[in-house]
């Protein structure tokens, strides 16, 4: 019994040392070691499963994933503001979108999003497109949940960052499969009326 206690004590000490090493790492520099896509996909699937057991339907599940994405988005924004010395807080719509499309996407997925566009029908709507989002690569949605969009997590990240840039918007995720791009996802941002009115004032120089 004493020997077992001694082994546990040694194990706790090693865990404590590893924890201290993690806490002592600088947040000002990106870490060179990366989480494998398979590991991330497993964790993301577990997040979906955990959330699914705590909601009543698909709409609630998407809202839950969106909420989790917002928590991640706020922390990503804070980290980027601290780490990226050449980046400052954007407050204009177009600059905010470019920031998300490039800096944020590269920080999260090591590539920028595939395209950034504006709606031809509504001036307050913009779209960020990712042809193969990493978060969806190993996620299989069953037929009975075909209306569920795991991309709600991404929408939450984008929504949080837009709000941090003082450009609040309603953000939704839409799966739009194309030839050879079955996971193509469009993140649709509809900016608040106050944001668009501010943009018009700034453009007119008033």
FENTA-V177025 format. One record per residue. N is the residue number from 0. RES is the residue in one letter. OMEGA is omega as a letter, one per 20 degrees, with the letter a starting at -180 (999 if undefined). Layout:
n,res,omega
N,RES,OMEGA
N,RES,OMEGA
//
This chain:
n,res,omega
0,X,a
1,X,r
2,X,r
3,X,r
4,X,r
5,X,r
6,X,r
7,X,a
8,X,r
9,X,r
10,X,r
11,X,a
12,X,r
13,X,r
14,X,r
15,X,r
16,X,r
17,X,r
18,X,r
19,X,r
20,X,r
21,X,a
22,X,a
23,X,a
24,X,a
25,X,r
26,X,a
27,X,a
28,X,r
29,X,r
30,X,a
31,X,r
32,X,a
33,X,r
34,X,r
35,X,a
36,X,r
37,X,r
38,X,r
39,X,a
40,X,r
41,X,r
42,X,a
43,X,r
44,X,r
45,X,r
46,X,r
47,X,a
48,X,r
49,X,a
50,X,a
51,X,a
52,X,a
53,X,r
54,X,a
55,X,a
56,X,a
57,X,a
58,X,r
59,X,a
60,X,r
61,X,r
62,X,r
63,X,r
64,X,r
65,X,r
66,X,r
67,X,r
68,X,r
69,X,r
70,X,r
71,X,a
72,X,r
73,X,a
74,X,r
75,X,r
76,X,a
77,X,a
78,X,a
79,X,r
80,X,r
81,X,a
82,X,a
83,X,a
84,X,a
85,X,a
86,X,r
87,X,a
88,X,r
89,X,r
90,X,r
91,X,a
92,X,a
93,X,r
94,X,r
95,X,r
96,X,r
97,X,r
98,X,r
99,X,a
100,X,a
101,X,a
102,X,a
103,X,a
104,X,r
105,X,r
106,X,a
107,X,a
108,X,r
109,X,r
110,X,r
111,X,r
112,X,a
113,X,r
114,X,r
115,X,a
116,X,r
117,X,r
118,X,r
119,X,a
120,X,a
121,X,a
122,X,a
123,X,a
124,X,r
125,X,a
126,X,r
127,X,a
128,X,r
129,X,a
130,X,r
131,X,a
132,X,a
133,X,a
134,X,a
135,X,a
136,X,a
137,X,r
138,X,r
139,X,a
140,X,a
141,X,a
142,X,a
143,X,r
144,X,a
145,X,a
146,X,a
147,X,r
148,X,r
149,X,r
150,X,r
151,X,r
152,X,r
153,X,r
154,X,r
155,X,r
156,X,a
157,X,a
158,X,a
159,X,a
160,X,r
161,X,r
162,X,r
163,X,r
164,X,r
165,X,r
166,X,a
167,X,a
168,X,r
169,X,a
170,X,r
171,X,a
172,X,a
173,X,r
174,X,a
175,X,a
176,X,r
177,X,a
178,X,a
179,X,r
180,X,a
181,X,a
182,X,a
183,X,a
184,X,r
185,X,r
186,X,a
187,X,r
188,X,r
189,X,a
190,X,r
191,X,a
192,X,a
193,X,r
194,X,a
195,X,r
196,X,r
197,X,r
198,X,r
199,X,r
200,X,a
201,X,r
202,X,r
203,X,r
204,X,a
205,X,999
//
